């Protein structure tokens, strides 16, 4: 199986045709808490972001994959961020649109990214930051062998008050070096 092509989804780069999808997702206020966004994005800014998304992860230190179903319809995004080749680590974040949640697409996408990162980016570890109340994400990451390694107390401020953020990691198995 190819790394970025799965049974139910494919991961691909951002394309100009994704502007409406990106505009809708980035300006959905229900997602702002997990992305630390406080203001909406204009189409112009997002168009420039897409135009520059061709940058190599070694240059930009981040990369966004669009998660598409078998009909090539975007159903979410999976981001690599804080890529550090010196220390061989990268962060990962995932968003599956509400209408597509609960169908195993997040598990498949995260599994594909783990394989991609360990195979092609030669990292030693992947980390994720998840708010303590995000039970779906916690379940997803733990299902794929991420381990809880720490809690950042009162890390995320929301209208409802402070939330703890849990740090999860997965270390590349020794036998895969």
C-alpha positions in Angstrom: 0.0 0.0 0.0 1.3 3.5 -0.8 1.9 5.7 2.2 -0.6 8.4 1.3 -3.3 6.3 -0.3 -5.5 4.3 2.0 -8.6 2.1 1.7 -11.1 4.9 2.4 -9.1 8.1 2.1 -6.1 9.7 0.5 -3.8 12.4 1.8 -2.8 15.1 -0.6 -1.3 18.6 -0.8 -3.4 21.7 -0.7 -4.6 22.8 -4.2 -6.2 26.1 -5.4 -9.5 24.3 -5.6 -9.4 23.9 -1.8 -10.0 27.6 -1.1 -13.7 27.3 -0.3 -13.0 24.2 1.9 -10.2 25.9 3.7 -12.2 29.2 4.1 -15.1 27.3 5.6 -12.9 25.2 8.0 -10.6 28.0 9.2 -13.5 30.4 9.8 -15.6 27.9 11.7 -15.5 29.3 15.2 -16.1 25.9 16.8 -12.6 24.9 15.6 -10.8 28.0 16.8 -10.1 26.7 20.3 -8.0 23.8 19.0 -6.2 26.0 16.5 -5.6 29.0 18.8 -7.3 31.2 16.3 -9.1 34.4 17.4 -10.0 36.1 14.2 -11.4 35.0 10.8 -9.2 34.6 7.8 -9.9 36.3 4.5 -10.0 34.5 1.2 -7.0 36.5 0.1 -4.9 35.4 3.0 -5.9 31.8 2.5 -5.3 32.0 -1.2 -1.7 33.2 -0.4 -1.3 30.4 2.1 -2.3 27.8 -0.6 0.0 29.5 -3.1 2.9 29.1 -0.6 2.0 25.6 0.6 4.4 24.1 -1.9 7.3 24.9 0.4 9.2 21.9 1.6 8.6 20.8 5.2 12.4 21.4 5.8 11.9 25.0 4.8 8.5 25.8 6.3 8.8 23.5 9.3 5.2 22.6 8.8 3.0 20.8 6.2 -0.8 20.5 5.8 -2.4 17.4 4.1 -6.0 17.5 2.9 -7.8 14.3 3.8 -10.1 13.3 0.9 -12.5 10.4 0.7 -12.7 8.0 -2.2 -14.7 10.6 -4.2 -11.8 13.1 -3.7 -14.1 15.3 -1.4 -12.1 17.0 1.4 -13.3 15.6 4.8 -10.6 17.1 7.0 -7.0 18.1 7.4 -3.9 16.7 9.1 -1.1 19.1 10.0 2.5 18.5 10.7 4.1 21.4 12.7 7.2 22.3 14.6 9.2 20.0 12.5 12.7 19.7 13.9 15.1 17.6 11.8 18.0 18.2 14.3 16.0 16.5 17.1 14.0 14.3 14.8 10.6 15.2 16.0 7.4 16.7 14.6 3.9 17.7 16.0 0.7 16.4 14.5 -2.9 17.8 14.6 -6.0 16.5 12.9 -9.4 17.8 12.1 -12.2 15.7 10.6 -15.3 17.7 9.6 -18.3 16.8 11.8 -20.3 15.1 9.1 -17.4 12.6 8.6 -16.5 11.8 12.2 -17.0 8.4 13.7 -16.3 6.6 10.4 -12.7 5.6 11.1 -11.3 8.3 8.7 -9.3 10.0 11.4 -7.7 6.7 12.5 -6.8 5.9 8.9 -5.4 9.4 8.2 -3.3 9.4 11.4 -2.0 5.9 10.8 -0.9 7.0 7.3 0.8 10.1 8.6 2.7 8.1 11.3 3.9 5.8 8.6 4.8 8.7 6.3 6.7 10.6 9.0 8.7 7.6 10.3 9.5 6.5 6.8 10.2 9.6 4.8 11.0 12.3 7.4 13.1 10.0 9.5 11.8 11.3 12.8 12.3 9.6 16.1 9.1 10.9 17.6 5.7 12.5 16.9 3.9 14.6 19.5 0.3 15.9 19.8 -1.2 18.5 22.1 -4.8 17.6 23.1 -7.2 19.5 25.5 -8.2 17.2 28.4 -11.8 17.4 27.5 -11.3 16.3 23.8 -12.3 12.7 24.5 -12.5 11.8 20.8 -9.0 12.9 20.0 -7.6 11.3 23.2 -9.3 8.0 22.1 -7.9 8.3 18.6 -4.3 9.0 19.6 -4.3 6.3 22.3 -5.7 3.8 19.9 -2.7 4.4 17.7 -0.2 3.9 20.6 0.5 7.6 21.5 1.4 7.7 25.2 0.3 10.5 27.6 3.6 12.0 28.8 2.5 15.2 30.5 -0.2 17.7 31.4 0.1 21.4 30.9 -2.2 22.9 33.6 -4.5 25.7 32.7 -2.8 25.9 29.3 -5.7 26.9 27.0 -7.9 29.9 27.9 -11.5 29.8 26.7 -14.7 31.7 27.4 -15.6 28.9 29.8 -12.3 29.2 31.7 -8.9 27.4 31.5 -8.4 23.9 30.2 -5.5 21.5 30.7 -3.6 20.3 27.6 -2.2 16.8 27.5 1.0 16.1 25.7 1.1 12.8 23.8 4.1 11.2 22.1 4.8 8.1 20.0 8.4 7.0 19.7 9.6 5.2 16.6 10.0 1.5 17.6 13.7 0.5 17.9 13.4 -2.3 15.4 12.5 0.1 12.6 15.8 2.0 12.5 
